[in-house]
Amino acid sequence: MTKILKKSNTKAEEINKFSKIKPLLSQNEAVIEASRCLFCHDAPCINACPTSIDIPMFIRQIITKNIKGSAKTILTQNILGKACGQVCPTEVLCEGACVYNEMNEKPIDIGRLQAFATDHVIKNNIRLFTKGKPTGKKVAVVGGGPAGLSCAHELTRLGHEVVVYEANSSAGGLNTYGVAPYKYTNKDSQEEVKYISEIGFEIKANNRLDTKKLSELEKKYDAIFLAVGLGKSNKLNISGENLKGVYGAAEFIHELREKEQKITVGKNIIVIGAGNTAIDAAVETSKLNADVTVVYRRTEKEQRAYFFEVDLAKQNGIKFMYLTTPLEIIGKEKVEALKCIKNKLIEKNGSKPEIEPIKGSEFIIPCEMIIAAVGQEKMTDFYKEISNLKIDNGKIVVNKDFQTSNPQYFAGGDCVNGGKEVVNAVSHGRDAARGIDKFLKG
């Protein structure tokens, strides 16, 4: 990467910059916050949670200082409850459904309460689940992210032998390599992975599968669960994209997490795109002393990033350029600038307005680094290695039990839903395990 052009901060300052935006609650803080819960009869927060955690129950257990019981209520439904308490968009899920919102009051801090309870059992290695009675069946899980870990844990509870095949050097998926470190650290993720896997399944890291290895798995295992996530960042398809200093957002965040923020970046950075990954990349580079501008071809109202993520970016001094389309990346060997054009909206009868470039509005933004955050590729090349696997628009097609058109294979997470939240992947993994269990016993 290009060298940083600003004076670097001290180690203490850097740690502070990347400190958690949702720090863990103390026990007193947790009890006080839990005491605000109204324990609604219909509990809309449960319906808003993709894993259907009994939120009023675990909050009541915190009030009575039954922290172990609270954690068990959470982890029974969502084995990655700690991560989800910190990385999930609780503002639009459980907390977004809290009745306090209707009273113009601050909703219950459900995410932090969840993280408090689950952190207690993980840090103290309090075991809540055991391996089930052996069934004699073997299952391979391809991908050690949230969906894969959730599936592996549930299958182990049901008594099946499970091996997780992970392409990277560490399991955890997005929690290890994809989310911003001020939400969830490498240490947090690896502690959680260790805690989950100690129920009794194996993780084989640095194991990227190919045709030959898949064929071996099919012979060795009774079922295979695909939790391979998404692929590389999408290309911008403009000239200059191969210049030094142009990065895909997924790859950039992966490197940032892998090197624990010990990387250098340019002074002026442009992030192209306005989804949650784009905002993560923008905030992270801002915390590394860069001046960051987000460029998006449509309007502020149409950006896919959650409102609270955009607010965080603005608090970190990040600038936004809306109705702006990149035309060309300028430079000889490395990035020097981005050429853009302004857009206007053209209203259509009842449909989404279209953007139209404004003639003569081209302009140039000087920069040393560009991060493209315009989505990720589907793993279609990998899917072709599996016989009779039905794919629809780059996503694996599954039935209600998460079984694919090839009966031996099941799938869940981003490779099925196209890319949603960690909690959705956990839900898929858990429910797919139950589907696999039915298949193996049936």
C-alpha positions in Angstrom: 0.0 0.0 0.0 1.1 3.6 -0.4 2.9 5.1 2.5 1.0 7.2 5.0 1.7 10.9 4.6 0.5 12.0 8.0 2.4 11.7 11.2 1.4 8.4 12.8 -0.1 8.3 16.2 1.4 6.7 19.3 0.4 3.1 20.0 -1.9 4.2 22.8 -3.7 6.7 20.5 -4.1 4.0 17.8 -5.6 1.5 20.4 -8.0 4.3 21.5 -9.0 5.0 17.9 -10.0 1.4 17.3 -11.6 0.8 20.8 -15.0 -0.7 20.8 -17.9 1.6 20.0 -20.1 -0.7 22.1 -17.9 -1.5 25.1 -18.9 -4.4 27.4 -21.2 -3.5 30.3 -20.2 -4.1 33.9 -22.6 -6.2 36.0 -24.1 -3.2 37.7 -24.6 -1.5 34.4 -26.2 -4.6 33.0 -28.6 -5.0 35.9 -29.6 -1.4 35.7 -30.2 -1.5 31.9 -32.0 -4.8 32.2 -34.3 -3.3 34.8 -35.7 -1.0 32.2 -37.3 -3.8 30.3 -41.1 -3.8 30.3 -41.4 -7.6 29.5 -44.0 -7.0 26.8 -46.6 -9.8 26.4 -46.0 -10.1 22.7 -42.3 -9.3 22.8 -41.8 -7.7 19.3 -38.0 -8.0 19.9 -38.2 -11.8 19.6 -39.9 -11.6 16.3 -37.3 -9.1 15.0 -34.4 -11.5 15.9 -33.6 -13.9 13.0 -32.6 -16.5 15.6 -35.7 -16.0 17.8 -33.8 -15.6 21.1 -36.2 -15.3 24.1 -35.0 -11.7 24.9 -37.3 -11.0 27.8 -36.2 -14.3 29.4 -32.5 -13.6 29.2 -33.0 -10.0 30.4 -35.0 -11.2 33.4 -32.2 -13.7 34.2 -29.7 -10.8 34.2 -31.8 -8.9 36.7 -31.8 -11.9 39.0 -28.0 -12.2 38.4 -28.4 -15.6 36.8 -25.8 -14.7 34.2 -25.1 -18.4 33.3 -28.8 -19.0 32.7 -29.0 -15.8 30.7 -26.2 -16.9 28.4 -27.7 -20.4 28.0 -31.0 -18.8 26.9 -29.1 -16.8 24.3 -26.7 -19.5 23.1 -29.3 -22.2 22.8 -30.8 -20.2 19.9 -27.6 -18.4 18.7 -24.3 -20.0 19.5 -22.5 -16.9 18.2 -24.6 -14.7 20.6 -21.6 -12.7 21.7 -20.6 -11.6 18.2 -24.2 -10.9 17.2 -24.6 -8.7 20.3 -21.8 -6.5 19.0 -21.7 -6.7 15.2 -25.4 -7.1 14.3 -27.4 -4.0 13.4 -29.5 -4.3 16.6 -30.7 -0.7 15.9 -32.9 -2.1 13.1 -33.5 -5.6 14.5 -34.4 -6.3 18.2 -33.8 -2.8 19.5 -35.5 -1.3 16.5 -38.6 -3.3 17.5 -38.5 -2.3 21.2 -41.7 -0.6 22.3 -39.7 2.2 23.9 -39.2 3.6 20.3 -43.0 4.3 20.2 -42.6 6.3 23.4 -39.7 8.3 21.9 -37.5 6.8 24.6 -34.2 5.0 24.2 -34.8 1.3 23.5 -33.3 -1.4 25.7 -29.7 -1.9 24.9 -30.3 -5.6 24.0 -27.1 -6.1 22.0 -24.9 -5.0 24.9 -26.9 -7.0 27.4 -26.5 -10.1 25.1 -22.7 -9.5 24.8 -22.4 -9.1 28.6 -24.0 -12.4 29.4 -22.3 -14.5 26.7 -18.9 -12.9 27.4 -19.2 -14.1 31.0 -19.4 -17.8 30.1 -16.8 -17.6 27.3 -14.2 -15.7 29.4 -14.8 -18.1 32.3 -15.0 -21.2 30.1 -18.4 -22.2 31.5 -19.6 -25.1 29.4 -23.3 -25.1 28.7 -23.6 -27.8 26.0 -22.2 -31.3 25.5 -21.6 -33.6 22.6 -24.6 -35.8 21.8 -24.7 -39.6 21.9 -22.7 -40.8 18.8 -24.8 -41.6 15.7 -22.0 -43.0 13.6 -22.6 -40.4 11.0 -20.0 -38.0 9.6 -20.6 -34.4 8.3 -18.1 -32.1 6.5 -18.7 -28.4 6.9 -17.1 -26.3 4.2 -16.4 -22.8 5.6 -15.7 -21.8 9.2 -17.7 -18.6 9.3 -20.8 -17.9 11.3 -23.1 -20.3 9.3 -20.5 -23.1 9.4 -19.7 -22.8 13.1 -23.4 -22.7 14.0 -24.1 -25.8 11.9 -21.1 -27.7 13.3 -22.0 -26.9 16.9 -25.6 -28.0 16.5 -24.6 -31.2 14.6 -22.2 -32.1 17.4 -24.9 -31.6 20.0 -27.0 -34.0 17.9 -24.2 -36.6 18.1 -22.7 -36.4 14.6 -18.9 -36.4 13.9 -18.1 -33.0 12.3 -15.0 -31.6 10.6 -14.9 -27.9 9.4 -12.8 -27.1 6.4 -11.6 -23.5 6.5 -9.7 -21.8 3.6 -8.1 -19.1 5.8 -5.5 -19.6 8.6 -8.2 -19.0 11.2 -11.9 -19.7 11.4 -14.6 -17.1 12.2 -15.4 -15.8 8.7 -16.7 -12.2 8.8 -16.2 -11.9 12.5 -12.4 -12.6 12.1 -11.8 -11.0 8.7 -14.7 -8.9 7.6 -16.2 -6.6 10.3 -14.6 -3.4 11.5 -12.2 -4.0 14.5 -14.0 -1.3 16.5 -17.0 -3.6 16.5 -15.3 -6.9 17.1 -11.6 -7.7 17.6 -9.5 -10.6 16.3 -9.1 -11.7 19.9 -12.9 -11.7 20.6 -13.5 -13.7 17.4 -10.9 -16.4 18.2 -12.0 -16.8 21.8 -15.5 -17.3 20.5 -14.4 -19.9 17.9 -12.4 -21.8 20.5 -15.3 -21.8 22.9 -17.7 -23.1 20.2 -15.4 -25.8 18.8 -14.5 -27.2 22.2 -17.8 -29.0 22.3 -16.0 -31.6 20.1 -15.7 -30.8 16.4 -12.5 -30.3 14.5 -11.4 -27.3 12.4 -9.0 -27.8 9.6 -7.6 -24.4 8.6 -5.7 -23.5 5.5 -7.9 -26.0 3.6 -9.2 -24.5 0.3 -11.1 -27.2 -1.5 -10.9 -28.1 -5.2 -12.5 -30.7 -7.4 -10.3 -33.5 -6.1 -10.8 -32.7 -2.4 -14.6 -32.3 -2.9 -14.7 -35.8 -4.5 -12.8 -37.2 -1.4 -15.3 -35.5 0.9 -18.3 -37.0 -0.9 -16.8 -40.5 -0.3 -15.8 -39.9 3.3 -18.8 -38.0 4.7 -22.5 -38.8 4.9 -23.5 -35.1 4.3 -21.7 -31.9 3.4 -22.8 -28.4 4.5 -21.7 -25.5 2.2 -21.1 -22.3 4.1 -18.6 -20.7 1.7 -19.9 -17.1 1.8 -19.1 -14.7 -1.0 -16.1 -14.3 -3.2 -13.8 -11.4 -4.3 -14.9 -7.8 -4.5 -16.7 -6.8 -7.7 -14.7 -4.9 -10.3 -15.5 -1.3 -11.1 -15.0 -2.0 -14.8 -13.4 1.4 -15.6 -9.9 2.2 -16.9 -7.0 2.4 -14.4 -8.5 -0.3 -12.2 -5.3 -2.3 -12.2 -3.1 0.6 -11.0 -1.2 0.3 -7.7 -3.4 1.7 -4.9 -6.7 0.3 -6.0 -8.3 -2.2 -3.6 -11.4 -4.2 -3.2 -13.2 -3.4 0.1 -13.4 -7.1 1.2 -9.7 -7.7 0.5 -8.7 -4.4 2.2 -10.6 -5.1 5.4 -9.3 -8.7 5.4 -5.7 -7.4 5.3 -6.5 -4.8 7.9 -7.9 -7.4 10.3 -5.2 -10.0 9.6 -2.5 -7.4 10.3 -4.5 -6.0 13.3 -4.6 -2.5 11.9 -0.8 -2.3 11.5 -0.9 -1.1 7.9 -0.2 2.1 6.1 -2.6 3.9 3.8 -2.6 7.0 1.6 -3.4 10.5 2.8 -6.4 11.0 0.5 -8.6 8.0 0.0 -11.8 7.6 -2.0 -14.3 4.8 -1.2 -16.6 4.0 -4.1 -20.0 2.7 -2.9 -22.4 3.4 0.0 -23.2 0.0 1.6 -22.2 -1.0 5.1 -18.9 -2.5 3.9 -18.1 0.8 2.2 -18.8 2.7 5.4 -16.6 0.2 7.4 -13.7 0.7 5.0 -14.1 4.5 5.1 -14.2 4.7 8.9 -11.3 2.3 9.3 -9.0 4.3 7.0 -10.1 7.5 8.6 -8.9 6.1 11.9 -5.6 5.5 10.2 -5.3 9.3 9.7 -6.6 9.4 6.1 -8.8 12.1 4.6 -11.7 10.0 3.2 -14.4 10.7 0.6 -17.2 8.4 -0.2 -18.5 8.5 -3.8 -21.9 7.2 -4.6 -23.8 7.3 -7.9 -27.2 7.8 -6.4 -28.7 9.9 -3.6 -28.2 9.8 0.2 -31.7 8.4 0.7 -30.9 5.5 -1.6 -27.6 4.4 0.0 -27.7 0.8 1.4 -25.7 1.5 4.6 -27.7 1.8 7.8 -28.3 5.3 9.0 -26.3 4.8 12.2 -23.3 3.6 10.2 -23.5 6.8 8.1 -23.7 8.9 11.2 -20.6 7.2 12.6 -18.8 8.0 9.4 -19.8 11.6 9.5 -18.6 11.8 13.1 -15.2 10.6 11.9 -15.0 13.5 9.4 -15.8 11.4 6.3 -17.1 13.4 3.3 -19.9 12.1 1.0 -20.3 12.9 -2.7 -23.7 11.8 -3.9 -25.0 11.6 -7.5 -21.4 11.0 -8.6 -20.2 8.3 -11.0 -16.5 7.3 -11.3 -15.4 7.4 -15.0 -11.7 6.7 -14.9 -8.8 6.1 -12.4 -5.9 8.3 -13.4 -2.2 7.5 -12.9 0.9 6.0 -14.5 1.9 3.2 -12.2 -0.1 4.1 -9.1 -3.3 6.0 -8.4 -3.1 9.8 -8.7 -6.8 10.8 -9.1 -10.3 9.7 -9.8 -12.2 11.3 -12.7 -16.0 11.5 -12.0 -19.2 12.9 -13.5 -22.2 14.3 -11.7 -25.6 12.8 -12.2 -29.2 13.9 -12.1 -32.4 11.9 -11.4 -34.9 11.2 -14.1 -38.3 10.5 -12.7 -40.2 7.5 -14.1 -43.9 6.7 -13.8 -44.1 5.2 -10.3 -40.8 3.4 -10.7 -37.4 4.0 -9.2 -35.8 7.2 -10.6 -33.0 6.6 -13.1 -29.7 8.5 -13.0 -28.5 10.4 -16.0 -25.0 11.9 -16.4 -24.9 15.7 -16.7 -22.9 16.6 -19.8 -19.9 18.7 -19.1 -19.9 18.1 -15.3 -16.8 15.9 -15.3 -14.3 16.7 -12.5 -11.2 15.2 -10.9 -10.5 14.2 -7.3 -6.8 13.8 -6.4 -6.1 10.7 -4.3 -3.5 8.1 -3.5 -5.8 5.2 -2.8 -9.2 3.9 -4.0 -11.3 1.3 -2.3 -14.0 -0.3 -4.4 -17.0 -1.4 -2.3 -19.6 -2.3 -4.9 -20.5 -5.8 -3.8 -18.9 -9.2 -3.9 -18.8 -11.9 -6.5 -20.8 -15.1 -6.1 -18.7 -18.3 -5.8 -20.1 -19.7 -9.1 -16.8 -21.3 -10.2 -16.7 -23.3 -7.0 -20.3 -24.4 -7.4 -19.6 -25.8 -10.8 -17.3 -28.4 -9.1 -20.4 -30.0 -7.5 -22.7 -32.1 -9.7 -26.4 -31.5 -9.9 -26.2 -28.3 -7.8 -29.0 -25.9 -8.7 -28.0 -22.2 -8.8 -30.3 -19.2 -9.2 -28.7 -15.8 -9.9 -25.4 -16.9 -8.3 -27.1 -18.3 -5.2 -27.5 -21.9 -4.1 -31.1 -23.1 -4.2 -32.2 -25.0 -1.0 -35.5 -26.4 0.3 -37.0 -25.7 3.8 -34.4 -28.0 5.4 -31.5 -26.2 3.6 -31.0 -29.3 1.4 -29.7 -28.6 -2.2 -30.7 -30.3 -5.4 -27.8 -32.7 -4.8 -29.2 -34.6 -1.7 -25.8 -35.1 -0.1 -25.2 -31.3 0.0 -26.9 -28.7 2.3 -26.1 -25.0 2.3 -26.6 -21.8 4.2 -25.5 -18.2 4.9 -24.3 -15.8 2.2 -24.0 -18.4 -0.5 -27.8 -18.9 -0.2 -29.1 -15.4 0.7 -26.6 -13.4 -1.3 -25.1 -11.6 1.7 -27.0 -10.6 4.8 -26.1 -10.2 8.5 -24.1 -12.5 10.7 -27.2 -13.4 12.7 -29.0 -14.6 9.5 -26.0 -16.9 8.7 -26.1 -18.3 12.3 -29.9 -19.0 11.9 -29.2 -20.8 8.6 -26.5 -22.9 10.1 -28.5 -24.0 13.1 -31.6 -24.9 11.0 -29.6 -26.6 8.4 -28.0 -28.8 11.1 -31.5 -29.9 12.1 -32.3 -30.6 8.4 -29.1 -32.7 8.0 -30.0 -34.6 11.2 -33.4 -35.5 9.7 -31.7 -36.6 6.5 -29.2 -38.8 8.2 -31.8 -40.4 10.4 -34.3 -40.8 7.7 
